[in-house]
Amino acid sequence: MSRSPSIPDRPHRDIDSDLPDDERLEALRGHYEDLVDVNEQLSDQLDDAEDRRERLREKVDRVERENETLKSSSLYIATVEDVLDNEEVIVKQHGNNQEVLTEVSSRAVDDLEPGDRVAVNDSFAIQTILDAETDARAQSMEITEKPAVAYTDIGGIDEQVREVREAVEQPLAEPELFDEVGIDPPSGVLLYGPPGTGKTMLAKAVANETDATFIKMAGSELVRKFIGEGSRLVRDLFEMARERQPAIIFIDEIDAIATRRTESKTSGDAEVQRTMMQLLSEMDGFEARGEVRIIAATNRFDMLDRAILRPGRFDRLIEVPEPDAEGREQILEIHTRNMNIADGVDFAALAGDTDGYSGAEIESLATEAGMFAIRNDRDEVSHQDFVDALEKIEEDDSSDVVSSAGYFYQ
Ligand SMILES: Nc1ncnc2c1ncn2[C@@H]1O[C@H](COP(=O)(O)OP(=O)(O)OP(=O)(O)O)[C@@H](O)[C@H]1O
């Protein structure tokens, strides 16, 4: 706090009454000038004090108003859509989907990100950012405005890319085609196949190509991490997609919530069952020609409850298999695009040596080969680096088997 300025001393002069008249007059004039000086200083100080009082009064008014608003009104929940440069954000109120541009303080703007849930008052001023704990929804969903995956980043599954484009991209990009012909596009697309073959990539690539928001939820997390909240979160997932449409909902590991019904009736099973029923009812009430498309993925097709495969639900099944030799070569080329590759690296031969490798494993092979080059002080990756990397991966894999077997038999 600034200290008040000190009050100037009252000017004082002893004027000798015996002085000749002209000298006394001179002394009195000097005294008068001192008085005028002090008067000016005091009047400046008074102006300053009045300014300060005005500023304080404004501050008190503002705090009182904020206090009143907080006391008197309920707050509404909204989602931050966009944070602009000039301390403004766009929020969308839940329920009526009204989009509003609102100002925030420079302090608060740094804490806000698109996708955050906030509480706003009647005039849409943001009062609180709902933290992650209040907001399991934010934690359970991964929302990406524009995923950085293109179709050209996906190798070896051209046929699957074509099918997904037809079932997901076309209804979003050219809905009139379906209107004209008078058919509904597939409601949901189920990608199934071994881990690491590009299912998530495919879903992200369609979102990217169609400028749709990508909203991912992992089935396994719904049943393990957000126990008791599964069905609410599924409802939120669809609501979020409608708010942000065009959107692609991607439910990974759908088998975790859509397993075949077992005989056991534990409370955990009942909870999973409720989550699945919510998913089915969301899908049944869904506008097939709308701007939200649903993709799910599983590595355990055999375990799925057939109820989710009925027409109007996941009615387009696309198998994403492990890549064949040609596919592996393409994937190797994709993952070495930004690497400094020496002449003489034979991708076709490497593809032949990696039978049974998934796309994800081929990506690790490329990274491992790069590590060999670095270890040997080279900035170019040679064919031998790939061969060494392959050997290391196979060794690591076989020691994994030994250790897991050891653990199993303990
Ligand atoms: N067909 C592919 N082409 C290029 N890269 C691939 C391919 N498949 C997998 N990858 C690489 O592996 C990573 C993991 O792939 P992705 O997450 O799409 O697999 P997934 O099939 O969804 O696996 P999971 O079933 O384990 O979720 C990708 O980020 C990518 O780098």
PDBQT file of the ligand as one rigid body, heavy atoms in Angstrom, charges set to zero:
ROOT
HETATM    1  N1  LIG A 501      -1.613 -49.413 -40.063  1.00  0.00    +0.000 N 
HETATM    2  C1  LIG A 501      -0.756 -48.577 -39.458  1.00  0.00    +0.000 A 
HETATM    3  N2  LIG A 501      -0.046 -47.683 -40.165  1.00  0.00    +0.000 NA
HETATM    4  C2  LIG A 501       0.821 -46.847 -39.568  1.00  0.00    +0.000 A 
HETATM    5  N3  LIG A 501       1.065 -46.847 -38.241  1.00  0.00    +0.000 NA
HETATM    6  C3  LIG A 501       0.387 -47.712 -37.485  1.00  0.00    +0.000 A 
HETATM    7  C4  LIG A 501      -0.557 -48.619 -38.042  1.00  0.00    +0.000 A 
HETATM    8  N4  LIG A 501      -1.080 -49.350 -37.049  1.00  0.00    +0.000 NA
HETATM    9  C5  LIG A 501      -0.498 -48.922 -35.908  1.00  0.00    +0.000 A 
HETATM   10  N5  LIG A 501       0.384 -47.935 -36.154  1.00  0.00    +0.000 N 
HETATM   11  C6  LIG A 501       1.213 -47.233 -35.155  1.00  0.00    +0.000 C 
HETATM   12  O1  LIG A 501       0.902 -47.766 -33.882  1.00  0.00    +0.000 OA
HETATM   13  C7  LIG A 501       0.337 -46.789 -33.010  1.00  0.00    +0.000 C 
HETATM   14  C8  LIG A 501      -0.838 -47.409 -32.281  1.00  0.00    +0.000 C 
HETATM   15  O2  LIG A 501      -1.879 -47.675 -33.197  1.00  0.00    +0.000 OA
HETATM   16  P1  LIG A 501      -3.422 -47.557 -32.828  1.00  0.00    +0.000 P 
HETATM   17  O3  LIG A 501      -3.549 -46.920 -31.482  1.00  0.00    +0.000 OA
HETATM   18  O4  LIG A 501      -4.157 -46.940 -33.948  1.00  0.00    +0.000 OA
HETATM   19  O5  LIG A 501      -3.782 -49.079 -32.706  1.00  0.00    +0.000 OA
HETATM   20  P2  LIG A 501      -5.142 -49.743 -32.212  1.00  0.00    +0.000 P 
HETATM   21  O6  LIG A 501      -5.479 -50.736 -33.243  1.00  0.00    +0.000 OA
HETATM   22  O7  LIG A 501      -6.140 -48.712 -31.893  1.00  0.00    +0.000 OA
HETATM   23  O8  LIG A 501      -4.612 -50.454 -30.914  1.00  0.00    +0.000 OA
HETATM   24  P3  LIG A 501      -5.389 -50.878 -29.578  1.00  0.00    +0.000 P 
HETATM   25  O9  LIG A 501      -6.335 -51.940 -29.976  1.00  0.00    +0.000 OA
HETATM   26  O10 LIG A 501      -4.256 -51.361 -28.731  1.00  0.00    +0.000 OA
HETATM   27  O11 LIG A 501      -6.047 -49.638 -29.057  1.00  0.00    +0.000 OA
HETATM   28  C9  LIG A 501      -0.091 -45.661 -33.923  1.00  0.00    +0.000 C 
HETATM   29  O12 LIG A 501       0.032 -44.434 -33.253  1.00  0.00    +0.000 OA
HETATM   30  C10 LIG A 501       0.885 -45.761 -35.080  1.00  0.00    +0.000 C 
HETATM   31  O13 LIG A 501       2.055 -45.047 -34.812  1.00  0.00    +0.000 OA
ENDROOT
TORSDOF 0
